Amino acid sequence: MGLSKNPSGIFSLVYSVRSLGTLGFVLVAAVSQLGCSFNDLKPMSHLIPAEDLTVPLDSQVKLSAANWPTADWWRAFGDPQLNALVNKALTNSPSMKAAAAKIRQAQAVEGIQAATLLPKVDGTLSSTRERFSANGTTPPPVAGTWQWLNQGSINLSYEIDFWGKNEAALQAAVGRTHASEVEAQARSLALATAVVSTYINLKLNNDELDLENAALNNHLKVLDLTNKRFASQLDSQVNVKQVEASIPASRSRIAELRENQELIKTKLATLTGEGASAGLNITSPKLKTPGTFGLPSQLTAELIGRRPDVVAQRWRVEATGNDIREAKSRFYPNVSLTSFVGLQSLGFDVFANGSSRVLGVAPALSLPIFEGGRLRSNLALQNANYDEAVETYNQTILDAIKDISDQLTSLKWFSERYSQQRLGVETATEAASLAEQRYSEGLASYIDVLYAQDQEISQQRALAQLKARGLLLHAELSRALGGGYSPFATSETNTQ
C-alpha cells in the first residue's frame, strides 16, 4: 500500500537500479576493452633453464656435498694478519658503508610503497578572517560583513587496489630491497677477494725481494773472489769491472721491489678504509697453502643460489616483473574513497557546538579514456626493462659458469707446472754450485758464474710466482663459488 501511494519514489528507485546496472555494464565493457588494448605488448626474453647450465669437470676433481666455501674462507690461509685486514676492510671500507646506505634507500622506498596499501588520515584546522560579498550567494546578515570562518576536520582517503597496482609496486620495491642486500654481499665478497689478492701479491713481492738480495750477495761474493784472483794475477782488471757492473743493476731491482712493497702496503691500507700511513704497520705475510680443494657435488644445481651476483640479478628480474604487473594495472579504472568529519562555523562562539559539525563521503572512479599512448609506452618500457634484466641475468650466470671453469682449468694444470718448476730450481741450483766451484779452481770464467747464478735466481723467482699463483687460484675459486654466501628462496617472477 505504501508503495502505491508514492509511484515517483518507485520510479526513482527503479531508475537508480537501472542506472547502476547500466554503469556497471559500461564499466565491465570498458575494462574488457582496455584489457585488449595491451595484449600485444609482452616481454621477449626468457631465463636460461637451470638444467642447461653445466660445468665441465675433470675426472680427477673431487666432489663432496661439503665443499662450498665458508663465509670466512680467507682463514684457510692461516695468517692472522690477513684475517684482521679482511675484517677491518669489511667493517671500515667506504664502499661497504655505501652499500649499506643503498640498502637503507631501498628499504625506505619499500616503506613508501607499503604505505599506499593503507588508508591515509590527516587533520586540518584553519581560521580565516573574511569579508563576504553583499551581492554574492551568502545571505544577510552575514552578507557585506567581516567574519571569522573557522573549520577543523579529520580527512580519510583510501585507494581501493582492485587491480593490484599498489601491491605490484610494493613487490617490485621488495625485490629491489632484496637485490640491494645481496649486492652488498657481492661487494663484500669482491672486497675480501681484493684484500686477499693484494696480500698475496705482497708476499710474492717480498719473496722476490729476498731472492734479489740473495743475488746481490752472490754478486758481491763473486766480486770479492775476482778481486782476490786479480791480486794473484789470475784475472784481469777488465773482469773485475765487469763483475762490478752487475751490482748496480741488482741494487736497482731491489729499489724497484721496495717501491712496489710500499705501494702494495698503501693499497692494503686503502682497502681497509684507513690512511696510507697504516700500511707501515703491515708485516711480511706468513701464508700457508690451503688443503686440496674439492668441488660441491651439487655444483650446477645450487650455483644459482650460491653466487650473490647471480642472486641479486635474479631479484632484479623479479622486481621488473612486478613493474610489468603495475604498468598493466594502470589501464584499469582507479577506485578511491575519501571522507571527512569536522566542525565549521562563522565566529568562535558556536564552533564547538554539535550543530557545527560537517561530514561527507566521496567515492570516486577514474577511467583512462584517451592518454595519447602514455600507458602503452609505459608498459612497453617496463617490458624492455624486464628483457634487459633477464638478459643481464643470463649473462651473469654464463659468466659465473665460465669463471668456475677457468679456475678449474688453471687448477688442473697447476700441479704439473709446480712440480716441473721445482725440478727446474733444483737443476739451476746444482748448475750454479758447479760454476762457482769451477771458477774458484780457475776452470771457468766469471761470466759462467754470473750466468749460472742469474739462472738460479730466475728459476727461484718463477717458483715464487707459481706459489703465489696457487694461492690466488684458491682465493679465486672460493670467490667463484660464492664465497660462502648462504642461498635463500626467491619467488617465481609473474609477468602475466
C-alpha positions in Angstrom: 0.0 0.0 0.0 2.7 2.5 1.0 4.5 1.9 -2.3 1.4 2.5 -4.4 1.0 5.9 -2.8 4.4 7.1 -4.0 4.8 6.0 -7.6 7.5 8.6 -8.2 9.6 7.0 -5.4 9.3 3.6 -7.1 10.3 5.2 -10.4 13.3 6.8 -8.8 14.4 3.5 -7.2 13.9 1.5 -10.4 15.7 4.2 -12.4 18.6 4.2 -9.9 19.0 0.5 -10.1 18.8 0.5 -13.8 21.4 3.4 -13.9 23.8 1.5 -11.7 23.3 -1.7 -13.8 24.0 0.3 -17.0 27.0 1.9 -15.4 28.3 -1.5 -14.3 27.8 -2.9 -17.8 29.6 0.1 -19.3 32.4 -0.3 -16.8 32.8 -4.0 -17.4 32.8 -3.4 -21.2 35.4 -0.6 -20.8 37.6 -2.8 -18.6 37.4 -5.6 -21.2 38.3 -3.3 -24.0 41.2 -1.8 -22.0 42.5 -5.3 -21.3 42.5 -6.0 -25.1 44.4 -2.8 -25.7 47.8 -4.1 -24.4 47.6 -7.8 -25.0 50.1 -7.4 -27.9 52.8 -6.0 -25.5 54.8 -8.8 -23.9 58.4 -9.4 -22.8 60.6 -11.1 -25.3 63.3 -12.6 -23.2 63.4 -15.8 -21.1 65.6 -17.0 -18.3 68.1 -19.7 -19.1 66.8 -23.0 -17.6 69.0 -24.3 -14.7 69.2 -27.7 -16.4 71.0 -26.2 -19.3 73.9 -25.0 -17.1 76.8 -27.3 -16.9 80.4 -27.0 -15.7 82.9 -29.3 -17.4 84.5 -31.4 -14.6 87.8 -33.3 -14.9 87.7 -36.9 -13.7 90.3 -36.1 -11.1 88.2 -33.4 -9.4 87.0 -34.5 -6.0 83.3 -33.9 -5.4 81.7 -33.5 -2.0 78.5 -32.0 -0.6 80.6 -30.1 1.9 82.9 -28.3 -0.5 81.1 -25.0 -0.7 83.4 -22.3 0.7 82.7 -21.0 4.2 81.8 -17.3 4.8 85.3 -16.7 6.2 87.1 -18.6 3.5 90.3 -16.5 3.8 91.1 -18.1 7.2 92.2 -21.2 5.3 95.4 -19.3 4.5 96.3 -19.4 8.2 97.6 -15.9 8.5 96.1 -13.9 11.5 97.3 -10.6 10.0 95.3 -11.3 6.8 92.2 -12.2 8.9 92.5 -8.9 10.7 92.9 -6.9 7.4 89.9 -8.5 5.8 87.7 -8.0 8.8 88.8 -4.4 9.0 88.0 -3.8 5.3 84.5 -5.3 5.7 83.9 -3.0 8.7 85.6 0.2 7.7 85.6 0.4 3.9 83.6 3.3 2.5 82.4 1.0 -0.3 80.7 -1.3 2.3 79.2 1.7 4.0 77.9 3.0 0.7 76.3 -0.5 0.1 74.6 -0.3 3.5 73.3 3.2 2.5 71.8 1.7 -0.7 70.0 -1.0 1.4 68.5 1.7 3.6 67.4 3.7 0.5 65.7 0.6 -0.9 64.1 -0.1 2.4 62.8 3.5 2.5 61.3 3.1 -1.0 59.7 -0.1 0.1 58.2 1.6 3.1 56.8 4.4 0.9 55.1 1.8 -1.4 53.8 -0.2 1.5 52.0 3.0 2.7 49.9 3.1 -0.5 48.1 0.0 0.6 46.9 1.7 3.8 44.3 4.5 4.4 45.7 8.0 4.7 44.3 10.1 7.6 45.2 13.7 8.2 43.8 16.7 10.1 43.3 20.3 9.1 42.5 23.3 11.2 42.0 26.8 9.8 40.7 30.2 10.9 40.1 32.8 8.2 39.1 36.4 8.6 36.9 37.1 5.5 34.6 39.8 4.1 31.6 38.3 2.5 30.2 39.9 -0.6 27.0 41.8 -0.2 26.0 40.7 -3.7 27.1 37.1 -3.5 25.4 33.9 -2.5 25.9 34.5 1.2 22.6 35.7 2.7 22.1 38.6 5.2 23.0 39.3 7.9 26.5 37.9 7.0 26.5 39.4 3.5 28.6 42.5 3.4 30.3 41.9 6.8 33.7 40.7 8.1 33.5 37.4 9.8 35.8 34.7 11.1 35.3 31.4 9.2 36.6 28.6 11.4 37.0 25.0 10.2 38.6 21.8 11.5 38.3 18.3 10.1 39.8 14.9 10.0 40.1 13.6 6.5 40.4 10.0 5.3 41.4 8.8 1.9 41.9 5.3 0.6 42.6 3.9 -2.8 41.0 0.5 -3.3 43.6 -1.6 -5.0 41.2 -3.6 -7.1 43.7 -4.5 -9.9 46.8 -5.0 -7.7 48.6 -1.9 -8.9 49.9 -0.8 -5.5 50.6 -4.4 -4.4 52.7 -4.9 -7.6 54.6 -1.7 -6.9 55.3 -2.9 -3.3 56.5 -6.3 -4.5 58.8 -4.6 -7.0 60.2 -2.5 -4.2 60.7 -5.6 -2.0 62.6 -7.2 -4.9 64.9 -4.2 -5.2 65.5 -4.3 -1.4 66.5 -7.9 -1.6 68.7 -7.1 -4.6 70.4 -4.3 -2.7 71.0 -6.7 0.3 72.5 -9.4 -1.9 74.5 -6.9 -3.9 76.1 -5.8 -0.6 77.1 -9.4 -0.1 78.6 -9.4 -3.6 80.5 -6.2 -2.9 81.7 -7.8 0.4 83.0 -10.8 -1.5 84.7 -8.6 -4.1 86.4 -6.6 -1.3 87.6 -9.6 0.6 89.0 -11.1 -2.6 90.8 -7.8 -3.4 92.4 -7.8 0.1 93.5 -11.4 -0.2 94.8 -11.0 -3.7 96.7 -7.8 -2.7 98.1 -9.6 0.3 99.3 -12.5 -1.8 101.0 -10.0 -4.2 102.7 -8.5 -1.1 104.1 -12.0 -0.2 105.3 -12.5 -3.8 107.0 -9.1 -3.9 108.7 -9.9 -0.5 109.8 -13.3 -1.8 111.3 -11.7 -5.0 113.0 -9.1 -2.8 114.6 -11.8 -0.7 115.8 -13.5 -3.9 117.2 -10.3 -5.3 119.1 -9.6 -2.1 120.5 -13.1 -2.3 121.5 -12.4 -5.9 123.3 -9.2 -4.8 125.1 -11.2 -2.1 126.2 -13.7 -4.7 127.5 -10.9 -7.0 129.4 -9.4 -4.1 131.0 -12.8 -3.3 132.0 -13.1 -7.0 133.4 -9.6 -6.9 135.4 -10.5 -3.8 136.7 -13.7 -5.4 137.5 -11.9 -8.6 139.5 -9.2 -6.7 141.5 -11.9 -5.0 142.2 -13.6 -8.3 143.2 -10.3 -9.7 145.6 -9.7 -6.8 147.1 -13.1 -7.5 147.3 -12.2 -11.2 144.8 -14.9 -12.2 142.3 -12.4 -13.5 142.4 -9.1 -15.3 141.0 -5.8 -14.1 138.6 -5.9 -17.0 136.9 -8.9 -15.4 136.8 -7.0 -12.1 135.0 -4.1 -13.7 132.6 -6.4 -15.5 131.6 -8.1 -12.2 131.2 -4.6 -10.6 128.8 -3.6 -13.4 126.4 -6.3 -12.4 126.0 -4.9 -8.8 124.2 -1.6 -9.6 121.6 -3.5 -11.8 120.8 -5.8 -8.9 120.5 -2.9 -6.5 118.2 -1.1 -8.9 116.0 -4.1 -9.0 116.0 -4.2 -5.1 114.9 -0.5 -5.1 112.1 -1.2 -7.5 110.9 -4.1 -5.3 111.0 -1.9 -2.2 109.0 0.8 -4.0 106.4 -1.8 -5.0 106.3 -3.1 -1.5 105.3 0.3 -0.2 102.7 0.7 -2.9 101.1 -2.6 -2.1 101.0 -1.8 1.6 99.4 1.6 0.8 96.8 -0.2 -1.3 96.0 -2.6 1.5 95.6 0.3 3.9 93.2 1.9 1.5 91.2 -1.3 1.0 90.8 -1.4 4.8 89.4 2.1 4.9 92.5 3.7 6.6 95.1 6.2 5.6 98.3 5.3 3.7 100.3 5.5 6.9 98.5 2.4 8.3 100.4 0.4 5.6 103.6 0.9 7.5 102.3 -1.4 10.3 101.8 -4.4 7.9 104.5 -7.0 8.4 105.6 -9.7 6.0 102.8 -12.2 5.1 103.0 -15.7 6.5 100.6 -17.6 4.3 100.2 -21.3 4.1 98.8 -23.2 1.2 95.2 -24.4 1.9 94.4 -28.1 1.7 93.3 -29.8 -1.5 90.3 -28.0 -2.9 87.3 -30.2 -3.9 84.1 -29.1 -5.6 80.5 -29.4 -4.3 78.7 -32.4 -5.8 75.6 -30.2 -6.5 77.5 -27.5 -8.3 75.3 -26.8 -11.2 72.1 -27.3 -9.3 73.0 -24.9 -6.5 75.3 -22.4 -8.1 72.4 -20.1 -9.0 71.7 -19.6 -5.3 75.3 -19.6 -4.1 76.6 -16.7 -6.2 75.5 -13.3 -4.7 75.9 -11.5 -8.1 73.5 -14.1 -9.7 71.0 -14.0 -6.8 71.0 -10.2 -6.9 70.3 -10.1 -10.6 67.5 -12.6 -10.2 65.9 -10.3 -7.7 66.2 -7.5 -10.3 64.3 -9.7 -12.7 61.7 -10.3 -10.0 61.3 -6.6 -9.4 60.9 -5.7 -13.1 58.3 -8.5 -13.5 56.3 -6.7 -10.8 56.8 -3.4 -12.6 55.0 -5.0 -15.6 52.1 -6.0 -13.4 51.9 -2.5 -12.0 52.0 -1.0 -15.6 49.2 -3.3 -16.8 47.0 -2.3 -13.8 47.2 1.3 -14.8 45.0 0.5 -17.8 42.1 -0.3 -15.5 39.8 2.1 -13.5 41.1 3.7 -10.3 38.7 3.5 -7.4 39.2 5.6 -4.3 37.2 6.7 -1.3 37.5 9.9 0.6 35.6 11.1 3.7 35.8 13.9 6.2 34.3 14.8 9.6 34.7 18.1 11.4 33.4 21.4 12.6 32.7 24.6 10.7 31.2 27.9 11.9 31.2 31.7 11.5 32.7 33.0 14.6 34.1 31.2 17.6 31.1 31.1 20.0 29.3 28.2 18.3 32.4 26.4 16.8 32.3 23.6 19.3 28.6 23.0 19.1 27.3 19.8 17.7 25.2 21.8 15.2 28.5 23.0 13.6 29.6 19.5 12.5 30.2 18.7 8.9 30.8 15.3 7.3 30.9 13.8 3.9 31.8 10.7 1.9 33.1 10.9 -1.7 33.7 7.6 -3.6 35.5 8.3 -6.9 36.3 6.4 -10.0 38.7 7.5 -12.7 39.0 5.7 -16.0 41.7 6.3 -18.6 39.9 7.1 -21.9 42.5 9.0 -24.0 46.0 9.5 -22.8 47.9 9.7 -26.1 49.6 6.3 -25.8 51.3 7.1 -22.5 50.1 3.8 -20.8 51.1 1.6 -23.7 54.5 3.3 -23.9 55.0 2.8 -20.1 54.1 -0.9 -20.4 56.5 -1.2 -23.4 59.2 0.4 -21.3 58.7 -2.0 -18.4 58.7 -4.9 -20.8 62.0 -3.7 -22.2 63.4 -3.2 -18.7 62.4 -6.8 -17.9 64.1 -8.1 -21.1 67.2 -6.2 -20.1 67.2 -7.6 -16.6 66.6 -11.2 -17.9 69.5 -10.9 -20.4 71.7 -9.4 -17.8 70.9 -12.3 -15.5 71.6 -14.8 -18.3 74.9 -13.2 -19.0 75.7 -13.2 -15.3 75.1 -16.9 -14.9 77.1 -17.7 -18.1 80.0 -15.6 -16.8 79.7 -17.5 -13.5 80.0 -20.8 -15.2 82.9 -19.6 -17.3 84.5 -18.2 -14.1 84.4 -21.6 -12.3 85.5 -23.4 -15.5 88.5 -21.1 -15.8 89.6 -21.7 -12.2 89.2 -25.4 -12.6 91.3 -25.4 -15.8 94.1 -23.5 -14.1 94.0 -25.7 -11.0 94.1 -28.8 -13.2 97.4 -27.8 -14.7 98.9 -26.1 -11.7 100.2 -29.3 -10.0 102.2 -30.3 -13.1 103.5 -26.8 -13.6 104.6 -26.6 -10.0 106.4 -30.0 -10.0 108.2 -29.1 -13.2 109.3 -25.7 -11.8 110.6 -27.3 -8.6 112.7 -29.6 -10.8 114.0 -26.5 -12.7 115.0 -24.8 -9.5 116.9 -27.9 -8.3 118.8 -28.2 -11.6 119.6 -24.5 -11.7 120.9 -24.6 -8.1 123.2 -27.5 -8.9 124.5 -25.7 -12.0 125.3 -22.5 -10.1 127.1 -24.5 -7.4 129.2 -26.3 -10.0 130.0 -23.0 -11.8 131.2 -21.4 -8.5 133.4 -24.4 -7.8 134.9 -24.4 -11.3 135.5 -20.7 -11.1 137.3 -20.9 -7.7 139.5 -23.6 -9.2 140.2 -21.5 -12.3 138.3 -23.8 -14.7 135.6 -21.3 -15.5 135.2 -17.6 -16.1 133.2 -15.1 -14.0 130.7 -15.0 -16.9 129.9 -18.6 -16.3 129.3 -18.0 -12.7 127.1 -14.9 -13.2 125.0 -16.7 -15.8 124.5 -19.7 -13.6 123.5 -17.5 -10.6 121.1 -15.5 -12.7 119.5 -18.7 -14.0 119.1 -20.0 -10.4 117.5 -16.7 -9.3 115.3 -16.7 -12.4 114.1 -20.2 -11.7 113.5 -19.4 -8.0 111.6 -16.3 -9.0 109.4 -18.3 -11.3 108.8 -20.8 -8.5 107.8 -18.0 -6.1 105.4 -16.6 -8.7 103.9 -20.0 -9.2 103.4 -20.4 -5.5 101.6 -17.1 -5.4 99.6 -18.2 -8.4 98.5 -21.3 -6.4 97.3 -19.1 -3.5 95.4 -16.8 -5.9 93.7 -19.8 -7.5 92.4 -20.9 -4.1 91.1 -17.4 -3.4 89.6 -17.1 -6.9 87.8 -20.4 -6.7 86.4 -19.5 -3.3 85.1 -16.3 -4.9 83.8 -18.1 -8.0 81.8 -20.5 -5.8 80.1 -17.6 -4.0 82.5 -17.0 -1.1 80.3 -18.8 1.4 77.1 -16.9 0.5 74.0 -18.6 2.0 71.2 -19.1 -0.5 67.7 -18.1 0.2 64.5 -18.9 -1.8 63.2 -16.5 -4.4 59.7 -16.5 -5.7 58.9 -17.1 -9.3 58.5 -14.0 -11.5 54.9 -13.4 -12.6 54.6 -11.2 -15.7 51.2 -12.5 -16.8 
